Amino acid sequence: TPYLVCTLSQFTGMNGAGKSSVLRAIMAALGGEGESPDVPIRQGETQARVVVTLDDMLVARTGTQRPDGRTATATKVTAANGRPCSCRSKMR
């Protein structure tokens, strides 16, 4: 019989501690281009990376500052053991 296991994570801290930043980073990693912030790389840096660990896979979203000022992004999904993950679904 299938069952559901729920885990609750609580983010707490002082104002300005980064709670919202963590949640926005998770949204950007999982939501893709539509969830990326307007400025995805911190000022003074040339790259950014967010890795979200799920049960059996890792989702890594990277951004690199291009010479023209725009950001090139990529998303990579791998199994938790580091092997490539096949996430294809059949369309009907």
Secondary structure, 3 states (H helix, E strand, C coil): CCCCCCCCCCCCCCCCCCHHHHHHHHHHHHHHHHHCCCCCCCCCCCEEEEEEECCCEEEEEEEEECCCCCEEEEEEEEECCCCECCCCCCCC
